[in-house]
């Protein structure tokens, strides 16, 4: 057995992917959680849902919604403004927050009931476009159907379009096959207690929508990456879908369209969904008061696009073929196409087509909407996505932390946001200082010392990262490291200092913060690694050497928990610990240290230290502080303490 690498006893957070993966595999064999205290050894297909209400509660608790997530979820299901509502009193609002806080501090089933009462059966319901991309076995379809039933309990009604990858194009029985698969889905939903309605009439028409200027000007994949569907629908075509939704039924559609000869022909489910999306957005909220069954409003504007398949998410070359966690379609779409490996076209043949579908649909859907591509083995991920609108794991976490309970698998879902374009600026004069000032002041809720701050940035700027039209931003400066008095000939050295990292309150929680941090990683401590090869405007495109990134934060900053997870370490500063110094080690340097130890060429020890354990030989990893890192924390602390405040004193 080849020796493994053992981490140092005092190591806090390994940074590079694979640095300790040989020892973390032992903790990854535990089965998924069935209750809050026990785990199950059943196959993933069997453990998702067993049909009782406790599974429903557990699936919500597994999502671990924060107070912000829950408030955002409830806001999505608020009644339309046209419907009078009662404004809660301040005391009522506080009591809700208190109950959610108690749930997080004591996550058990009894406390979970209070959360369920907050979430289920909202008066105002929303819709999700769901693509069921089979074929699925009866057992698989049962699990997926139960997931959609749970979504309906949470107020999200699915509009299902059925696809089968094994259909033969041009088959004489193509319509009958499509109808048969749709009826099978209807039966599976009704077996789980839902009311489902097959919509067998064709409701989309072949050809582009003559009223959609964006699609009329494009064909195929245009320069902006928006794929053009081969079908369209009009508002009057949605009568059957609207009727089903108002009757609290889940409409299930076969992938059929009406051609120019008024014939019903089978087409791709992607074309059907892309044809429905702009029309459903156009129709929006609808309530037929003449119908006695219309007790609740149904907003037809799609809140989510959900693609349930057998492949899982979109594979990433940076994650060795495991799925992307979160995709910013505005800046990563073309890059994913360019880096899609040939072997994935057989293992994930529909991934790029579904990626194009997500881009097209989200271009019409509200900015708060998202799309998720998930394997049939993970239908509970749909519930987590609905409540939190976040990926299974944060995409900005260090790769080495995505192990154990957070380990990525082939079935890990990929979340898509339309997102914002990201660009890197390296000249201070190219920054729109008024917009950046407004961003910083709104984010920090403080008044910027304008002249002093920008004078310092003009002299020290390394680079700035901008999201969209200054919806988020990061400013990194180069701070001089003083030379020793005895060594006047030493070349002046500098360090990378994260001076500001900010996102507008309106974009907090929509993925912008993760998009920014990933770009920051690629331009600083992650530079030179395969993970940094993202071709965004003005970036280094992964070429260069990484360097340590340093920043500080007030000790009572609520964001520090987020920083702890992403940093390599931290140090309390000040007489009372009122400041925290964070840093991220350069990943290519850590990788070089690891390789040197594995090969026995480390300068500090001629041969690697091998320790015998019950699981085989293990190589001792690098120490917590190696020779080249001696004294660096003291240097960083002295430099950072001299950086003046950016804010006007009150």
N, C-alpha and C positions, 0 to 999 in steps of 0.2 A: 504493500500500500504506500503510495507516495506521501511524504510528510505534508501536513497542513500547516497553515500559518496561524499562530496563536496571538491574539491581541494582548497588548500590555495590560497589566492589572488595573492601572489607573486611567486607561483610555476612556474618554467620555463618549465621543461620537466619531466613528470612522467616516471618512468623507468619500473615498473613491469606491465605485461599485466593484464588488468582488474582493475588496481588501480583506474582509473577514467572512466572506460568504461560505467558505469551507467549514466554518464552525457554527454558523447560524442555521445550516440546513437541518440540524438535529431538532430544532424547535419548530420546523415547518411541517412535521408529520401529523400534528394534532388536527383532528377533524373539525369541521365548521361547528359553531356553537348552536346547540338545539335549545338550551335553556340558559338562564343567566349563570348557572352554577356547574353545568355539565356539558360535555361535548359528545358528539355522536360519531361512530365509525362508519356510518352509512355512506354510500356513494353520493356525490354531489347532486345527482339527478333525484335522489330520494329525500334529501334533507331540506330542500327548499321550503315546502309547505306540506303539512299533513291534513289540512282542511279544517282545523278548529280555530276558534277565535284567538287562542293564545299565540298561535303562529303569526296571526295578523299583528298582535301587539309586539311580539318579538321582532318582527320585520321592521317595525317603526323604531324600536329601541336600538336595533343594530345600526340604523342610519345615524345615530348620535347627533340629532339636530341641536344646534346652539339656539340661544334665545333669538339671535338675529335671523337664523334660518327659519325658525318657526314663525316669527313675525312677518318675514317676507312671504312665506307660504300662505299665511292667512290673508295677507294683503292681496295676493293673487286671486283669492276667492271672495273678495269683498263684493257686495252687490253693486251694480252699476249706479252711477251718480243719479240717474233718473228715478231710482227707487229709493224712497225715503228710508233712512236708517237712523238708529238711535246711537248717539255718540256716547261712548262709555265714559263714566266719571273717572277722575284721576285715581280714586280709591280702587275702582274695578281694574284699571290698567295695572296698578301695582300688584294686586292680588294675582293676576295672571303671571306676571314676571316671577313672583315669589314661588308659585307652584312649579314653574319650569325650572327654577333654580333648585328647588328641593328634589325634583326628578333627577337632575344631573348629579346632585350630591348623593342620592340614594337610589340608583337605577334598579328598581325591582318591579315586579309585575303590579303591585298595588299602586305604586306611584305612576306606573305606565298608564293606568286607566285614566288618570287626570289628563295626561297628554292626549290620549285617544279622544277624550271628550272635546278637547280643543280643536282636533283636526278633522274628525269624521263628520260626514253628512252636512256639508255646508249648504246654505240656501242657494248660493250662486255657484253653478257648476261650469267647468271648463272642458275643453276637448283636447284630445291628443290624437295625432295621426300615427297609426301603428302599422308597420309593415311586418307581416308574418312570413318569413322567408324559409319555407320548409324544403324538403319533407320532414315531418316530425312523426315519431311514434306516438301511439295513444298516450303513453305515460308522459312523454315530453309535452305533448299538447295539453294534457291535463294540468301540468305544473304551470305552463305559460298562461292558460286560461284563468287559473286561480289568481295569478298575479294581476291580470287585468280586472278581475272582480274586486280585488283589494284596492286597486287604483280607483275604481268607481266609488267605493266606500269613502275614499278620501276626496271625492268631488271631481275626479278627472275621468271623463267618459271617453272611451276609445272609439275611434272610427277606424275599423280594421280593413286593410287591403291584403288579400291572400296571394302569395306567390309560391311556386314550387320549382326548385332548381332542376328537377328531373323532367319537367315538361319538354316535349320535343317541339321545336318551332314548326309551324305549318301542319300540325297533326290534324287529321280529319275530325277528330273528337276534341279539338282544343277548347271549344266553349263548354262542352259537357264536363271535361276534366276540371276546368276552372270553377264551374258551379258546384261540382261534387266536393272539391276541397273547401269551398266556402261553407257549404252545408255541414261539413265535418267540424269546422271551427264553431259554427253556431251550436251544434250539438254539445261540443266540449264546454262552451260557455254556460249553456243552460244546465248542464250536469253539475256545475259549480254554484247553481242558484241564481245566475244572472238571467236577465231578460235580453235576448238577442234577436235581431231581425235581419234576415238575409235580404240584401238589396241587389236583386238579380237584373233589374233593368240597367241598361247602360246610362251612366250619368256623366261620362266624359266623351269628348269628340276628338277625332284625329285631326292633326294640324295645329299650328300655333294659334294662340289667341290674337285675333286681329286688333283687339283693344289694348293689348299689352305692348307698349312701345319698347320696353327693354328687350322683350323676346323677339319682336319683329326685326330689331336691328341686329340680332345675333343669330348664329347658326352653329350647332354643335357645341364646342367649348370655345367661348369667346376669350378675348385677351384678359378679361377680368376673372376668368375661371368659372363663370356661371354657365352651367350646362343647360341646354335648351331642351325641354321635353317635347315629345312628339304628339302631345294631346293638350286639350284645354277644356275648361268647363265654364259655364255661365251661371249666374245667380239662380235662374229658374231651374237649373239642373239639380239643385240641391234639395228639392222638395222632399224626396224620400228620406234623405239623411236628416233633415230638420225635423220631419215628423217622428222619426225613430228617437231622436234625442229628446224631444219634448215628451215622448211617452216613456221616458226612462229606459230605453232599450239601446243596446249596443249594435250599431249598424255594421254589418259584415259584407264587404264587397269583393266579388271576383275581379280579376284584372282584365276587364273588358272595356271596349270603346266602340263608338259608333263611327263607321267610315262614311265617305261621301255618298255611298250607295245605300245608306241606312241599314247596313249590315252590322251585326254584333261580332267583333273580332277580338281575339285575345292579344293583349299587348303587355309590356313590362309593367310590373307594379310600380316601379319608379316613375314611369310616365303618368300613371293614374294619380299617385300621391302629389307629384309636382303640379299636375293640372288642378287638383283640389285645393292646394294651399292658398294661392292668391285669391281664389273665389271665396273660400271660407273666411279669410281675413277681411275681404270686402263686405261680406254679409255681417260678420261680427255678432253682436248680441241680438237675439231674437226671442220673442215671447208671443205665442199665439194665444191671446186671452179668450178666444172663442172655444178653445179646446179644454174640456173639463179636466183632462189629465195633465195639463200644463201647470203644475203647482210650483215649479221652480224654473228660474231662468237658466238658459244654456247659452254661454258665450261660444260661438262657433269659431272664434279666432283661436287657432291651435296654440296651446301653451307649450307642448312638447312634440317632438318627432321621435318616435321610438322604432328602432329597427332590431327585430329579434331574429337571429339567424343561428346557424350551426358553426360559424367561423369565429365568432367573437369580434373583438375590436380590430382597428386598423394596425397592422404590425409596424414596428419602428426599428430601423437599423441601429439606432442608438441604444435600444433596449434588447439587442440580440434577437429580434423577431417577436418579442412580447409586445402587447398592444400599447399604443399611445394612451396616456391617461386623459389629457386635456389638449384639444386642438384649437388654436386661434386661426380660424379659416381666413381671416383677412390678411394674415402674414405668413401662414405655414402651408397653404393649400398647394401652391406650385412646388414647394420644397418636398412635400410628401410624394407627389407624383414623380419627381426627379429621382428620389432615393428609394423608390419601391423596387425591391430586388426581383429578378426574374423568377426565382423559385416560389415567391409568394403568389404569383399569378395562378399557380395550381393549388396551393394550400389555402389561399384567400382570394378566389377568383372574382368575387363581387365587391371586394373592399373598396376599390377605387370608384366603382359605380355608385356605391352607397355614400362615399365621401362627396361625390359630385351632387348627389341628391340632397345631402345635408346642407351643402353650400347654397344650392338653389332655393330650398325651402326657407332656410333661415334668413335669406335676403328679403323675404316678404314678411316673415313673422316678427313680432315685437322684439325689441332689443333684449328683454329679459328672458326670452325663450331660449331653449337649448335642444340639441338632438343627442340621442344616446344610441350607440351600437353595442348590442349585448348578446351573448350566447344564450341559448335556451336553458343552459345549466344555471343561469344566474337571474331568474326573473325577479327575485327580491331586490335586485339592483335598480329596478324600475321605481320601486317605492322610495328608495334612498335618493334617487335622482329627483323625484317629484318634490320631496320635502326639503332637501338641501340645495338642489340645483348645482351640485358639485361632483367632481369625479370621485371614484372609490378611494383614491389617495391623492394628495396634493402633488401636482406635477413639479413643484419647486422644491420638494424634499430632496435631500441628498440620496443618490442612487443606493448607497449602502444601507439606508434605513428601510428600503422597500424589501424587507425580508421578514421571516417569521410570520406574525399575524398580519403584517402589511405586505406580504410577499405577492408579487405580480404573478399571474398565471395566464394561460392562453385564453381563459374565459373572463379575464378582467375587462370590464366595459370601457369603451372610449366615449368621452363626452365632447361634444362639439359646441362651440360658441361662435357666433358670427364674428365677435371680437372687434379689435381695433388694429389698424396698421401700426407697426412698431418701427422706429428708426433711431439710429445712433448719430449724435451730433458731436463733433470734435473741436469745433471753434466756438468760442464764447459769443462772438458777434452774430452767430447764426441762431442763437436762442431767442425766442420771442419773450423778452423779459417781463412784459406786462402780463402775458398769459401764464407764464411760469409763476410769477408772484401771486396771481389770483389762485392758482392751483395750490401753492404752498399755504397761503393764508386760510383757504377754505378747509384744507385737510388738517392743519394743525390748530385751527381756530386761534391764531395769533397774528399780530401785525409784524410784518417783516421790516427789519432795519434796511431799507432798500439800498441806499447808497453804499453803506459799509459792506453789505452782503455781496452785492454784485461787483464791487471793486475787488474783493477777495477772490470771487469766482473767475473774474477776468484774468487774474494773475496765476491761478492755480488749476484751472479746469483741465481734467484729463479727457473726460467724455460725459455726455448726458444722453439719457434714453428717454424718448418721448412716446407715449401711447396716444394714438389718435390726435385730436386737436387739443393737446395738453389736458387730457382727461386723467393722465397719470404720468409720473416722471421720476427719474433718478438722476442725481448729480454726483459724479465721482471726481474728486480733486487729487492732485499729487502734492503731498506734504513732504517737505525736506526732512531728512534724517541727519541731525548734526554729526559732524565728524569728531573724533577724539582730538583734544588739543595737541597730543603728541604725534598725530599723524596728519599733517597739513597737506600731504601729497595724495591723500585718499580721494578717489573720484566721488563727487557728491552723489548721494543716494536719496531716493524718494520712496514713499509708500503710497499705496492706493487707499484713499479714505472716502467712504460713502458719506457724503455730507448731507444729502437729502434723499428721502424715498417717500413718495406721496401719491395718493390716489384720491380723486374726488369722492366725497361721501356717496354720491349717486351711483358710483361705479364700484363701490366696495361690496364684495360678495358676488360679483359677476365674472370673476376669473381674471380681471385686469391685473390684480396684484401678483398672481402667479405668472402671467405673461411677462410682466416687468421683471420679476426676479429671475426667471429663466434667462432673459436677455442679459441681465446683469451678470449672472453666472458665466454666460458664454463670452463676455467681454473682459472678465477679470480672473477670478480664481479658477474657472473652468476652462480658460483658453488653452488651446493645444491638445484637448481631448476630443474623442469622437463625438461626445455629446454637444460640443460647441459649434458643430458645422451647420449652423442655421444661417441661411443667406438672406438676412434682413438688410434693409438699406443702411449703408454706412458702417456695417459691422466688419469685424476682422475675419469673418467667415471661418473661424476656428483656427486660423493660422497665427502662430505666435507662441509665446511662453506664458503660462499662468503666473499670477503673483497673488500673494496674500491680500485679502480685502479686510479692512478694519473699519469699524464704526462704533458710535456710542449711543446710548439711550438712557433716559432717566429711569431710575430704579422702579418707579411706580407706573411706568408706561404699560398699559394693558397689552400692547403689541409684543412685549418681551417674550411671552410664551411662544409666539410664532417665530421670533428670532432664535430662541433656544434650540428649536428643532432644526434650524437651517444652518446654524453656525458650527464651527469646529470646537469652539470653547468660549468662555466668557470670564471676565474679571471684574469684581466690584471695585469702584474707585470712589474717592472722596472720604472725608472723615467719618461720615455716617453711611457710607455706601449708597449715596444718592445717585450715582452714575454706574452704568454697567458698560464695560468695554467688550465688544464682540469681535470675533474674527473668523474668517474662513480660510483655511490653508489651501495653497495652490495645489490642485489635484494632480497635475502632471509631476510635480516634485514628490508628492507622496507615493505616486505610482513608481517613480524611479527608485525611491528608497525601498519599496517592497521588492522590486525586481533585483536590487542589489543584495538584499538579504537572502532571497531565494537562491540566487546563484553563488552566494558565498563571497561576493566581491565587495561587500560593504567595507568602507574604509575603517570603521570603528571596530570591526571584528572580522578576522580572516575567514572563519567558518561560521555558518549559522548555528545557533543553539537549538538542539533538537531535544524535545521533552517527550518521554514515553507516557502515554495515557491509555486508558482502557479501550479507546476507539482508534488507537494507532499513534504513530509518531506525529508530533506537532512542532512546527518551527516557531520559535519566539519572535514576535513582531518587533517593530521599532519601539524604542522607549518613548515615554510620554514627552520628554524633551530631549532632542538630539543635540549634538554639538553645535550645529549651525543655527539652532534656535535659542541658544543660551542668551538670556538678557533681553530678548526681543520684546517681551511684554512690558518691561520697565521703560524701554525706549518708546513703545507705542503710547503708553499711558502718559509719559511726559509730553509727547507731541500733541496728543489729543487734548490734554488739559490746557494747552496754550491756545487752542482754536477758540476765538471769541464767539459769543452767542449771536445767532442770526436774527434775534427778535428784539423788538422795542420793549424796554423795561416798563412795567406798569407803574 
